Amino acid sequence: MSCFTYPEFYTCCDGRFLVRRRLILGTGIYDGIRTSDQRPLLVTSVQPHRLDSLIDAITYEVPGTTKLLGVTQIDLGSWQPQPGDDLDDPCIDTKEDLPEGFVLVVETRPVGRSLRILGPGGPLGAVGIGHGLLLTASAAAQADVFLEGIRPETVYADGDLYSGCHARLWRVEMSPRRQAEFRGAFEPGGFFAPEILCSEPPTPTSDAFAAAAVLWWFATGSDPFGGANVDFTQRIVDGQLEPFQGPPELGEVLVPMLARDPAARPSAAESADRLAALACRWDVPIAPFPPPGLDQ
């Protein structure tokens, strides 16, 4: 099987787009562009089994998250190059991974780069980026939406400023509740709240827990519940938090958000306010919210 194929072009309700390469290793999440304006896109594919349930799970409007552009059926002719397509733009191994009969999910991609690529970025970066991320988690809670996909791969920054979160595709790929249904490989890391790992309903602070875990990692380079050789899933469930190896002022914000009991955690909005105050004291810039460009 060749690692390279000709470019893979598709059509969805928002126009023609090109799937370029796998964006996140271990997943079916790809990097793409909209051909009309070179707008960066995120693309994944799922089996059409229970498609209505999938669309319902990923159709929402939450400030700070990307825009869902379309859900479209893959057919054999859709990946054939058309007049005007750039045949010199190579794509890696997508024809084998995006087979006929599957459904493509397409959404916009935030500007900048993911925290997984940028980080660890230190305490100052965690404060500046964290303020916007927590406002996103707060907006989701107010909309009664559990984003389910906050982790370093899905949170983006443009320089030192928060630029958005894409949770829909990770929700399709990685959800423990959707693993069997939508074929996603479940690699939870230390970013799911204990109630989610225990298959309990999400709470208004479940996304705030994930955001705090991401910011802990970005600030310190370590996971809040232990490293690769530790059963961190059990440690999350048991509430066995590591000591915070960063500035105490930042730890005072992050540690309460990682409480085992959802009711004991402060809300994302409260924690965002505390980070804003910390950013002011530390002279750290914070981005306007919602970040510009997510819905274009």
C-alpha positions in Angstrom: 0.0 0.0 0.0 1.5 3.3 -1.0 2.0 6.0 1.6 1.2 8.7 -1.0 -1.8 9.1 -3.2 -2.9 11.9 -5.5 -4.7 14.7 -3.7 -8.0 13.8 -2.3 -10.7 16.4 -3.2 -14.3 16.3 -1.9 -17.4 18.4 -2.0 -19.6 19.3 0.9 -22.4 21.9 1.5 -19.8 24.6 1.9 -18.0 23.9 -1.4 -15.0 21.9 -2.5 -12.2 21.0 -0.1 -8.9 19.1 -0.1 -7.9 16.5 2.5 -4.1 16.8 2.9 -2.6 14.8 5.7 -3.4 13.1 9.0 -3.4 15.9 11.6 -3.4 13.8 14.8 -1.6 10.5 15.0 -3.6 7.6 16.1 -6.9 9.1 14.9 -8.8 9.6 11.7 -8.5 13.4 12.1 -7.1 15.1 9.0 -5.8 18.5 8.0 -7.5 20.0 5.0 -8.2 23.3 3.2 -11.2 24.8 1.5 -10.2 25.3 -2.1 -12.1 28.6 -2.6 -10.2 30.6 0.0 -7.5 28.2 1.4 -9.4 28.2 4.7 -7.8 25.5 7.0 -10.2 22.7 7.8 -10.5 19.7 10.1 -11.9 16.5 8.6 -12.7 13.0 9.9 -14.9 10.1 8.7 -17.3 7.8 10.4 -19.5 4.9 9.4 -23.1 6.0 8.6 -24.4 3.8 11.4 -26.8 5.9 13.6 -25.8 9.0 11.7 -28.7 11.0 13.2 -27.2 10.4 16.7 -23.8 11.5 15.6 -25.0 14.7 13.9 -27.1 15.6 17.0 -24.0 15.1 19.2 -21.8 17.5 17.2 -24.3 20.1 16.1 -24.0 23.0 18.6 -23.0 26.7 18.7 -20.6 27.4 21.5 -18.4 30.5 21.5 -14.7 29.7 21.4 -15.3 26.5 19.4 -15.0 26.0 15.6 -17.8 25.9 13.1 -19.3 22.7 11.7 -19.3 23.1 8.0 -21.0 19.9 6.8 -21.5 16.2 7.0 -21.3 14.6 3.6 -21.4 11.1 2.2 -18.2 9.8 0.5 -18.7 8.4 -2.9 -16.1 7.1 -5.4 -16.3 10.0 -7.7 -15.9 12.7 -5.0 -12.2 12.2 -4.7 -11.5 12.4 -8.4 -9.6 15.7 -9.3 -11.7 18.3 -11.0 -10.8 21.2 -13.3 -9.0 23.8 -11.1 -7.8 21.3 -8.5 -4.1 21.6 -7.7 -2.6 18.2 -8.5 0.8 19.1 -7.1 -0.5 19.2 -3.5 0.2 15.7 -2.2 -2.0 13.9 0.3 -0.8 11.1 2.6 -2.7 7.8 2.7 -6.2 9.1 2.8 -7.9 7.1 0.1 -7.4 4.0 2.1 -8.7 5.7 5.3 -11.6 7.5 3.8 -13.4 4.7 2.0 -16.5 4.8 -0.1 -19.7 4.6 2.0 -18.3 6.5 4.9 -19.4 10.0 6.0 -17.1 12.9 6.2 -17.4 15.5 9.0 -15.9 18.9 8.1 -15.3 21.8 10.4 -13.1 24.9 10.5 -9.7 24.8 12.2 -8.5 27.5 14.6 -5.5 29.7 13.5 -2.2 29.0 15.1 -1.0 25.6 16.4 -2.2 23.1 19.0 -0.9 23.1 22.5 0.5 19.7 21.9 2.8 21.1 19.3 3.5 24.4 21.2 3.9 23.1 24.6 4.8 22.8 27.3 4.8 26.6 27.4 5.3 27.5 31.0 3.0 29.2 33.6 2.7 32.5 31.8 1.4 30.8 28.6 -1.0 28.7 30.6 -2.5 31.8 32.2 -2.9 33.7 28.9 -4.3 30.7 26.9 -6.2 29.3 29.9 -8.4 32.3 30.3 -9.9 31.8 26.8 -10.1 28.1 27.2 -12.1 28.4 30.4 -14.4 30.9 28.9 -15.1 28.3 26.2 -15.8 25.7 28.8 -18.1 28.1 30.6 -20.0 28.9 27.4 -20.5 25.2 26.8 -21.8 24.6 30.3 -24.2 27.5 29.9 -25.4 25.9 26.7 -25.8 22.6 28.4 -23.2 21.1 26.0 -20.4 18.7 27.1 -17.6 19.3 24.7 -15.9 16.1 25.7 -12.7 16.8 23.6 -10.6 19.3 25.6 -7.0 18.1 25.4 -3.7 19.5 24.1 -4.3 18.3 20.6 -7.6 20.2 20.3 -6.8 23.5 22.0 -5.1 26.1 19.8 -3.1 29.2 20.3 -1.8 31.9 18.0 1.5 32.9 19.5 0.7 33.3 23.2 -3.0 33.9 22.7 -5.9 31.4 22.8 -7.4 31.0 19.4 -10.0 28.3 19.9 -10.9 24.7 20.5 -12.2 22.0 18.2 -14.0 19.4 20.1 -16.4 17.8 17.7 -14.0 15.6 15.8 -12.3 14.4 18.9 -15.7 13.7 20.3 -16.4 11.5 17.4 -12.9 9.8 17.6 -12.2 9.4 21.2 -15.4 9.3 23.3 -15.5 6.3 25.7 -19.2 6.4 25.2 -19.0 6.3 21.4 -15.9 4.1 21.0 -17.7 1.0 19.8 -20.3 2.9 17.8 -18.0 5.2 15.9 -14.8 3.1 15.7 -12.6 5.7 17.6 -9.5 4.5 19.4 -9.9 5.4 23.0 -6.7 7.2 24.3 -8.1 9.2 27.2 -4.8 10.5 28.6 -5.3 12.4 31.9 -8.0 14.7 30.5 -11.3 13.1 31.2 -13.1 13.8 34.5 -13.6 10.9 36.8 -17.3 10.9 36.3 -16.8 10.4 32.6 -14.2 7.6 33.1 -16.8 5.9 35.3 -19.5 6.2 32.6 -21.5 8.6 34.6 -23.4 11.6 33.1 -21.3 14.7 32.5 -21.6 17.6 34.9 -21.3 21.4 34.4 -17.7 21.1 35.6 -16.5 18.1 33.5 -15.1 20.2 30.8 -13.5 22.5 33.4 -11.7 19.5 34.8 -10.3 18.7 31.4 -9.3 22.3 30.8 -7.4 22.4 34.1 -5.6 19.1 33.3 -4.5 20.6 29.9 -3.3 23.8 31.5 -1.5 21.9 34.2 0.4 20.0 31.5 1.1 23.1 29.5 2.4 25.0 32.5 4.6 22.2 34.0 5.2 19.6 31.3 3.8 16.9 33.6 0.4 15.2 33.9 -1.6 16.1 37.1 -2.3 12.4 37.8 1.1 10.9 37.0 3.2 9.9 34.0 3.2 7.2 31.3 4.1 4.4 33.7 1.3 5.1 36.1 -2.3 3.8 36.0 -3.5 7.4 35.7 -7.0 6.4 34.9 -7.4 4.8 38.3 -5.6 7.7 39.9 -8.1 10.1 38.4 -11.0 8.0 39.6 -9.4 7.9 43.1 -8.6 11.6 43.1 -4.8 11.0 43.6 -3.5 14.3 42.4 0.3 15.0 42.0 1.8 18.1 43.7 1.7 21.1 41.4 5.2 21.9 40.3 4.6 25.5 39.3 3.8 28.9 40.8 1.6 28.5 43.9 -0.7 31.3 42.5 -1.5 29.2 39.4 -1.8 26.0 41.5 -4.5 27.7 43.6 -6.6 28.1 40.4 -6.0 24.7 38.8 -6.0 22.3 41.8 -9.6 23.0 42.9 -10.8 22.4 39.4 -9.4 18.8 39.5 -11.4 17.8 42.6 -12.8 14.3 42.5 -16.3 15.5 43.4 -17.8 17.6 40.6 -19.8 19.7 43.1 -16.5 20.7 44.9 -15.0 22.2 41.7 -15.4 25.9 41.0 -17.1 26.7 37.7 -15.1 27.4 34.6 -16.4 31.0 34.7 -15.1 31.5 38.3 -11.7 30.1 37.4 -11.5 32.2 34.2 -12.0 35.3 36.4 -9.2 34.1 38.7 -6.9 33.6 35.7 -7.8 37.1 34.4 -6.8 38.6 37.7 -3.6 36.6 37.7 -2.9 37.7 34.1 -3.2 41.3 35.2 -0.8 40.8 38.1 1.7 39.0 35.9 1.2 41.4 33.0 0.2 38.5 30.7 -1.9 39.4 27.6 -5.2 37.6 27.0 -7.1 37.3 23.8 -10.5 38.8 23.1 -13.3 36.3 23.5 -14.5 34.7 21.4 -11.4 34.5 19.3 -11.8 36.0 15.8 -11.9 33.8 12.7 -13.4 30.6 14.1 -16.7 30.8 12.2 -15.4 31.9 8.8 
